[in-house]
Amino acid sequence: MNIKPIRNDDDLRAAFKRLEPVFQAQEGTPEADEMEILVTLIEAYEHKHYPMVASDPVDAIKFRMEQQRLTPKDLERYIGSSGRVSEVLNRKRRLSLQMVKQLHDGLHIPYESLLVAA
């Protein structure tokens, strides 16, 4: 394992290239250790050089829906009736604190994404 700091985009590409063969490594192996270190270095570099702009709560919900292939019907258990889900997704109703907690607990959407001021 020959790991070095990521100082530029070329280093970043090289780190991603090295990450590919060890990404699915079995826990407890040297390859898994290397994967964890590479992921940490990549995240630190990207956070510093490519900061993400906070999305609004609806974008965060829609992103999670896309990731998990959820439909608006699937959100009813977290938000309420189909009408309420529609209002939230169409930005006609703001999330209540109850909805925020349920979306966080049920879909693991970070609080920071759900509590962004509108």
ABEGO torsion letter per residue (X at the ends): XBBBBBABAAAAAAAAAAAAAAAABBBGBAAAAAAAAAAAAAAAAAAAABBBBBBBAAAAAAAAAAAAGBBAAAAAAAAEBAAAAAAAAAGABBBBAAAAAAAAAAAGBBAAAAABBX
